[in-house]
Structures are given as C-alpha cells and as structure tokens.
Amino acid sequence: MTAEIGQQAPNLNVSKWVQGLPTNFDKEKDNVVLVEVFQVNCPGCFMYGIPEAIDIYKKFHLNGVTVLGLATAFEDFDKNTIENLEKLLTTGEVIGDTYHTLSQSGNLDGNKLSYKIPFPVGMDSLIAFGEITQDKMSEFIKKQIPDFDSQPEQYKKEMFERAREYMKAKKYTAETFENYALRGTPSSILVDRKGILQNVTFGQSVSLESSIKKLLDE
C-alpha cells in the first residue's frame, strides 16, 4: 500500500523493534504520531533530525504525541545494518560518516553520542532485490514514471539500463522507505489522531512543532 497525504497511513514495515515496545499507527489511535526516519550512517540525521525528534518528544510525549524512530537503508548497506543500530542504541557508538562528521564538529563523547534516544526505535524491513528481471525493472520504473508505456522506445531503453544499474548497486529495497516515497534521510512522517497521514518531510522542517500543536488542538 502506497502512502498518500490525507489518507489512512499504512503501518510501518518493521523487521524488529530494537528499542521500546512494538507499536504501529493502528495501535496509536488518539495520539498524534511522529516517525523520525534515519540511517545509522547519516551525519545529518544525528546533527538535526534525531535531536529535533527528541525535542518534540520531551515537549509533547505526555500530551498525546507518540514519537518513534525508524532506521532504514537505501545506500551503504554494509553500514546501515541492524547490528550497527543495536550497537548505537545500547552503547551510543556511531560509525562511518556519522562518526567522522560528528567527531570533527565536537559532537561526540569519544566515539559515542552525547545524547540518548528516548523513544522506541525499529528497523525498516529490507527485501533483497534478487534476480533483476524485466518485470521488476518495469514495475520499478512505472512507480517513478506513471506514463512510461507511452514514452518513445529509445527513452524506454535508456530507462531500463538505468534501472538495471540502480538495482545492481542497491541490492535491497526498504519497504517503509519505498511505501512512503521518501527522498532520503532524515525524513519525518506525521500522522494525526485518526491515523491520517498529514505530512512527509525530507531534511529539517521549520514547521514541524507548529504542525504538531495544530493537530493536538483539533
């Protein structure tokens, strides 16, 4: 099920809840839900996205707001693993680009985060691409280009080659990341008390807190 603004939010596809009790949108009725989507190997996630989500949690978790974290992977599959997520959540240890960037900016205590993530965190469900077939490439392309069938043959050929190279490099597809058509990390998913998807944002959101306050007042 593909997510659409203004429609019922599809449940998160979670392979494992690494921290906190298992939950999902259908279990959080009567609460506004904010999901912070990040990658373990994503410096911006730990400099901006997650601290913002923690701030929202501290301000609103006693007032009808559920904050969740979802680790995903759309690149660097050797680093954005459930093992590194578990290490992060149990010890605070960061790796890869996250370590190098946060270390240079003085935001680490040794090789560990200077803060703890206080809300439940799960791992996105990763599905291996497996054999790259014409049907898989066609399905993938049509998600990005709905009118693909009406395009010139040369254009189609070029798109199939691009899709093949992309799938070779990607190896896996992250189900929640794809279902919500996310563009990268950090991203946030905002769902109202009735389970209706209100917004999906990529990067820093200057209006996130005001959006949550508005939903709480409804």
Protein Blocks (a to p, Z undefined) as FASTA:
>chain_A
ZZdehiacdddddfbdfedcdddfklmghiacddddddfblfklmmmmmmmmmmmmmmmm
mnopacddddddfehkllmcfklmmmmmmnopaehjllmmmmmnopaghjacfbdcfbdc
dddddddebjadfklmmmmmmmmmmmlmmpcfklmmmmmmmmmmmmmmnopacfklmmno
pabdcddddddfkopafbdcehjdfklmmmmmmmmmZZ
